[in-house]
Amino acid sequence: MQKLITQDKVSAVIAPIASSSVIAGAQVNMDNKVLAISPTASNPKVTVDPNTGKVRDYLFRAAFIDPFQGSVMANFATKTLNGNKAALYIDNSSDYVKGLGQFFKETFIKNGGTIVAEEAYLAKDTDFKATLTKLKAANPDVVFIIIHGGIGEDGTIQKILEKNKIKFIGSGSKASALGIDKSKFKKLMINSSLPVPKGIEINKNKKTDLEKIKKLGNKWVVKPVSQGSSVGVSLVDDFSKINEAMELAFKFDDRILIEEFVSGIEVSCGLLGNENPVALPVIEICPKNIFFDYEAKYKFGKCEEIVPARLSKEITKKIQNYSLKVFKLINCRGMARVDFIINENKPVILEINTIPGMTPNSLLPKEAKSIGINYSQLLDKIIELALK
């Protein structure tokens, strides 16, 4: 930040997405009177100095603050579900999750509820037996999983909760594991006669047949099999750089997927429900980069989203029908999002997200908002579906 101000002479910046990073540089912005806006920083300390209680005049955010999000969940738990006991299971490696949990706790207690258990873990952990045994003993009504990717999305947490007969939001362990494994998901789509890009799986410990890759086309997308948010993904238009892209993907997984690059319009369709899901309006994604990468997903101004998408009724209906089929095929529950490329008026399925991004600026909440379901109502609906 100091370099941007002193050397580049900027007068405004797009601040980091994490609250802790914004807070760390807040005083620099204030001292130099440089405006900063964060697309997703949600801690109230971003815009209010915790020591003085004064508003930071040069710090802004474009997301709901933790007290709002946490209180919405707590109010729903106590006032709508008439719940009076809650257990908190927090990812201590995430400032966002810790903040959300803290404000849920404050509002829940204020409403007359009791926190019967508080347990924490780190994203790198693999053994959850001790903490989840304590949670089970506390007998909570439902676990609200707000972990994107990794153990929160690959079925690990879900399987343990199922084994302990603890209700939770979102899909079960089998659907979660299948949804995050891009290779297995692709095979299921092919076997179900649903359109997907051509591709091959490559194992880190096996010899690679480069000729098979060449036959996929003249542009390739290289990605780890089990990662989200486009982490480790590369677009390659020069075959001499394919090994470099593979090395990057192998940093995140021992199995990678190489697919033909399909050009076209990027869209996504969110779904809500259990046995009888409902498809939300299709949202069109217009990234400033050539594809919807990590930066476009999480940095303000890197992407424009249009809902409903500028598509014909026929194509829109086809996308929604495909999404419903995918949701049911892998037996999703609660919510999910299916991503597509429309090439020559034909939708091609890219992947499913069993725990889609759930910030107010994420795709599924925007789709819901377009038909009158605000953020708090959406969270209410997701919890309600988990309890059925």
C-alpha positions in Angstrom: 0.0 0.0 0.0 2.8 2.4 0.9 4.5 1.8 -2.4 1.2 2.5 -4.3 0.9 5.8 -2.5 4.4 7.1 -2.4 5.7 5.8 -5.8 2.7 5.3 -8.0 0.8 8.4 -6.5 -2.6 6.7 -6.5 -5.6 8.5 -5.1 -7.8 5.4 -4.7 -7.3 1.6 -4.5 -9.3 -1.6 -4.7 -8.5 -3.1 -1.3 -7.8 -6.8 -0.6 -10.7 -9.2 -0.2 -9.8 -10.3 3.4 -10.8 -8.1 6.3 -7.5 -8.6 8.1 -5.4 -7.3 5.2 -7.6 -4.2 4.8 -7.4 -3.5 8.6 -3.7 -3.9 8.5 -3.3 -1.1 6.0 -6.2 1.1 7.1 -4.1 3.6 9.0 -1.9 4.1 5.9 -5.0 5.0 3.9 -6.2 7.3 6.6 -2.9 9.1 7.1 -2.5 9.7 3.3 -6.2 10.3 2.6 -6.3 7.6 -0.1 -9.6 6.0 -0.7 -9.9 2.2 -0.5 -12.8 0.0 -1.2 -12.9 -3.8 -0.5 -15.4 -6.0 -2.4 -15.8 -8.5 0.4 -14.2 -7.4 3.6 -16.9 -7.9 6.2 -15.4 -7.2 9.6 -16.8 -3.9 11.1 -13.3 -2.8 12.0 -12.7 -2.2 8.3 -14.7 1.0 8.4 -14.8 1.8 12.1 -11.7 2.4 14.2 -12.1 -0.1 17.2 -10.0 2.1 19.5 -11.9 5.4 19.0 -15.3 4.2 17.6 -14.9 6.8 14.8 -15.8 6.0 11.2 -12.7 5.6 8.9 -13.5 8.3 6.3 -11.3 6.7 3.5 -12.3 3.0 4.0 -15.3 1.5 2.2 -16.8 -2.0 1.6 -19.2 -3.5 -0.9 -20.5 -6.4 1.3 -22.7 -7.0 4.3 -20.8 -6.8 7.6 -20.3 -9.8 9.9 -22.8 -8.6 12.5 -25.5 -8.5 9.9 -24.8 -11.9 8.5 -24.3 -13.5 11.9 -27.4 -11.9 13.3 -29.6 -13.0 10.4 -28.6 -16.7 11.0 -29.1 -16.3 14.8 -32.5 -14.5 14.5 -33.7 -17.3 12.1 -32.5 -20.0 14.5 -34.2 -18.5 17.5 -37.3 -16.7 16.1 -38.3 -18.9 13.1 -37.0 -22.3 14.2 -37.6 -21.6 17.9 -34.2 -23.1 18.6 -32.6 -22.3 22.0 -29.4 -24.4 21.7 -26.6 -24.0 19.2 -23.1 -25.4 18.7 -20.3 -23.5 16.9 -17.8 -25.3 14.8 -15.3 -22.8 13.5 -12.5 -22.9 10.9 -9.8 -21.0 12.9 -7.7 -20.5 9.8 -10.4 -18.2 8.3 -10.9 -14.6 9.7 -14.3 -14.4 8.0 -15.6 -17.6 9.6 -14.3 -16.6 13.0 -16.0 -13.2 12.7 -19.3 -14.7 11.5 -19.3 -17.2 14.4 -18.6 -14.5 16.9 -21.5 -12.3 15.8 -23.9 -15.3 15.5 -23.0 -16.2 19.1 -23.6 -12.6 20.4 -27.1 -12.3 18.8 -28.1 -15.9 19.6 -27.3 -15.3 23.3 -29.0 -11.9 23.2 -32.2 -13.7 21.9 -32.2 -16.0 24.9 -30.3 -18.9 23.3 -27.5 -21.0 24.8 -24.3 -21.9 23.1 -23.9 -25.6 24.1 -20.5 -26.2 22.5 -17.7 -24.3 20.8 -15.1 -26.3 18.8 -12.5 -25.2 16.3 -10.3 -26.8 13.7 -7.8 -25.7 11.0 -8.3 -26.2 7.2 -5.2 -28.5 7.2 -6.6 -30.9 9.8 -7.6 -34.4 8.9 -8.8 -35.9 12.2 -12.1 -34.4 13.5 -13.2 -37.2 15.7 -12.5 -35.5 19.0 -14.2 -32.2 18.2 -17.2 -33.7 16.4 -17.8 -36.2 19.3 -18.1 -33.1 21.6 -20.5 -31.5 19.1 -22.6 -34.6 18.9 -22.8 -34.7 22.7 -24.1 -31.1 22.7 -27.0 -32.2 20.5 -27.3 -29.2 18.1 -30.2 -28.9 15.7 -28.2 -28.3 12.6 -24.6 -27.5 11.5 -24.2 -24.6 9.1 -21.2 -25.4 6.8 -19.6 -22.2 5.5 -16.3 -23.7 4.2 -15.6 -23.3 0.5 -13.4 -26.0 -1.0 -11.2 -28.5 0.7 -12.6 -30.6 3.5 -15.8 -28.5 3.6 -16.7 -29.3 0.0 -15.1 -32.7 -0.7 -17.3 -34.8 1.6 -14.9 -35.1 4.5 -16.9 -33.0 7.0 -20.2 -34.2 5.6 -19.3 -37.9 6.0 -18.3 -37.4 9.7 -21.5 -35.5 10.4 -23.6 -38.2 8.7 -21.8 -40.9 10.8 -22.7 -38.9 13.9 -26.2 -38.3 12.7 -25.9 -34.5 12.9 -27.9 -32.5 10.4 -26.1 -30.0 8.2 -26.7 -27.7 5.3 -26.0 -28.7 1.7 -25.3 -32.0 0.0 -24.3 -35.3 1.6 -20.8 -36.8 1.5 -21.2 -38.8 -1.7 -22.7 -35.9 -3.7 -20.0 -33.6 -2.3 -17.1 -36.0 -3.2 -18.5 -36.5 -6.7 -19.2 -32.8 -7.3 -15.6 -31.7 -6.5 -14.0 -34.5 -8.5 -14.0 -33.0 -11.9 -12.9 -36.3 -13.6 -15.6 -38.5 -12.0 -18.2 -35.8 -12.6 -17.3 -35.7 -16.3 -17.6 -39.4 -16.7 -21.0 -39.4 -15.1 -22.2 -36.6 -17.4 -20.9 -38.6 -20.5 -22.6 -41.8 -19.3 -25.8 -39.8 -18.9 -25.6 -38.3 -22.4 -25.1 -34.8 -21.1 -22.7 -32.4 -23.0 -19.3 -31.7 -21.5 -15.9 -30.6 -23.1 -13.6 -33.4 -24.4 -10.9 -34.1 -21.9 -8.4 -36.6 -20.4 -7.3 -37.2 -16.8 -3.5 -37.4 -16.1 -1.9 -38.9 -13.1 1.2 -37.3 -11.6 2.9 -40.8 -11.2 2.2 -42.0 -14.7 3.7 -41.2 -18.1 1.8 -38.6 -20.1 0.8 -39.3 -23.7 1.2 -35.8 -25.2 -0.3 -36.9 -28.5 -3.7 -37.5 -26.8 -3.6 -33.9 -25.5 -2.9 -32.6 -29.0 -5.9 -34.4 -30.3 -8.2 -32.4 -28.0 -7.8 -29.3 -30.1 -5.5 -26.3 -30.4 -6.3 -24.6 -27.1 -6.5 -26.4 -23.7 -7.7 -25.8 -20.2 -5.5 -27.5 -17.6 -6.9 -27.9 -14.0 -6.5 -29.9 -10.8 -9.2 -32.5 -10.5 -10.3 -31.5 -7.0 -10.0 -27.8 -6.5 -12.5 -24.9 -6.5 -12.5 -21.2 -7.4 -10.3 -21.9 -10.5 -7.3 -22.4 -8.3 -4.4 -23.9 -10.4 -6.2 -23.5 -13.7 -4.4 -22.4 -16.8 -5.5 -21.6 -20.4 -2.9 -22.8 -22.9 -2.8 -21.7 -26.5 0.8 -22.7 -27.2 1.5 -26.5 -26.9 5.1 -25.8 -25.9 3.7 -24.4 -22.6 1.5 -27.4 -21.7 4.1 -28.9 -19.3 4.3 -25.6 -17.4 0.6 -25.6 -17.0 0.6 -29.2 -15.9 3.3 -28.5 -13.3 1.1 -25.7 -11.8 -1.9 -27.9 -11.6 0.1 -30.7 -10.0 1.0 -28.4 -7.1 -2.7 -28.7 -6.0 -3.5 -32.3 -6.9 -1.9 -35.5 -8.0 -4.6 -35.9 -10.6 -5.2 -33.2 -13.2 -7.7 -32.8 -16.1 -6.8 -31.4 -19.5 -9.8 -30.3 -21.6 -10.4 -28.8 -24.9 -11.0 -25.0 -24.6 -14.6 -24.2 -25.5 -15.2 -20.6 -26.4 -18.6 -18.9 -25.9 -20.8 -17.2 -23.3 -20.2 -18.2 -19.7 -23.4 -18.7 -17.6 -24.4 -20.3 -14.3 -27.6 -21.7 -12.9 -28.3 -21.9 -9.2 -30.6 -24.4 -7.6 -32.5 -24.6 -4.3 -34.3 -27.7 -2.9 -34.0 -31.3 -1.9 -36.0 -34.0 -3.8 -37.8 -31.4 -5.9 -35.3 -28.6 -6.6 -36.1 -25.3 -8.3 -33.8 -23.8 -10.9 -33.0 -20.1 -10.3 -32.7 -17.5 -13.2 -29.6 -18.1 -15.3 -26.8 -15.6 -14.7 -24.4 -14.4 -17.4 -20.7 -14.0 -16.5 -18.7 -11.4 -18.4 -15.1 -11.6 -17.1 -12.6 -9.0 -18.3 -10.1 -11.9 -18.6 -10.5 -14.6 -21.2 -12.1 -17.0 -18.7 -13.7 -16.8 -15.2 -10.6 -17.2 -13.1 -9.9 -16.8 -9.4 -9.2 -13.1 -9.8 -12.4 -12.5 -11.6 -14.4 -14.4 -9.0 -13.1 -12.5 -6.0 -11.8 -9.1 -7.0 -14.2 -6.2 -7.5 -14.4 -4.8 -11.0 -12.8 -7.9 -12.6 -16.2 -9.2 -13.8 -19.7 -8.2 -14.8 -22.6 -10.4 -14.1 -26.0 -10.0 -15.8 -29.2 -11.7 -14.4 -31.3 -12.8 -16.1 -28.8 -13.8 -18.8 -29.2 -12.3 -22.3 -30.4 -15.6 -23.8 -33.4 -16.9 -25.7 -36.2 -18.6 -23.7 -35.3 -21.9 -25.4 -31.6 -21.9 -24.4 -32.5 -20.6 -20.9 -34.9 -23.4 -20.4 -32.4 -26.0 -21.7 -29.8 -24.7 -19.2 -32.2 -24.9 -16.3 -33.3 -28.4 -17.3 -29.7 -29.6 -17.6 -29.0 -28.1 -14.1 -31.9 -29.9 -12.6 -30.8 -33.2 -14.2 -27.2 -32.8 -12.8 -28.6 -31.9 -9.3 -30.7 -35.0 -9.2 -28.0 -37.3 -10.8 -25.5 -36.7 -8.0 -28.2 -36.5 -5.4 -27.6 -32.9 -4.2 -29.5 -31.3 -1.4 -30.1 -27.8 -0.3 -28.3 -25.7 -2.8 -25.9 -26.0 -5.7 -24.7 -24.2 -8.8 -24.0 -25.6 -12.3 -21.6 -23.7 -14.6 -21.9 -23.7 -18.4 -20.3 -22.4 -21.6 -22.7 -21.7 -24.5 -21.0 -22.5 -27.8 -22.9 -21.9 -31.0 -26.2 -21.8 -29.1 -25.4 -25.2 -27.4 -24.9 -25.3 -23.6 -21.9 -27.3 -22.5 -21.6 -28.3 -18.8 -18.4 -27.4 -17.1 -18.9 -28.3 -13.4 -21.2 -28.3 -10.4 -20.5 -26.5 -7.1 -22.2 -28.3 -4.2 -21.2 -25.4 -1.9 -21.3 -22.4 -4.1 -20.0 -19.0 -3.1 -22.3 -17.5 -0.6 -21.2 -14.0 -0.1 -23.9 -11.4 -1.0 -21.9 -10.7 -4.1 -21.7 -14.3 -5.2 -23.6 -15.8 -8.2 -26.3 -17.8 -6.5 -27.3 -15.0 -4.1 -27.5 -12.6 -7.0 -29.7 -15.1 -8.9 -32.0 -15.4 -5.9 -32.1 -11.6 -5.4 -33.3 -11.2 -9.0 -36.6 -13.0 -8.1 -37.1 -11.2 -4.8 -35.3 -13.6 -2.4 -33.0 -11.3 -0.4 -29.8 -12.5 1.3 -31.4 -13.2 4.8 -34.3 -15.0 3.2 -31.9 -17.2 1.2 -30.0 -18.2 4.3 -33.3 -19.0 6.0 -34.3 -21.2 3.1 -31.0 -23.1 3.1 -31.3 -23.8 6.8 -34.9 -24.8 6.4 -34.0 -27.3 3.7 -31.3 -28.9 5.9 -33.8 -29.6 8.6 -36.2 -31.4 6.4 
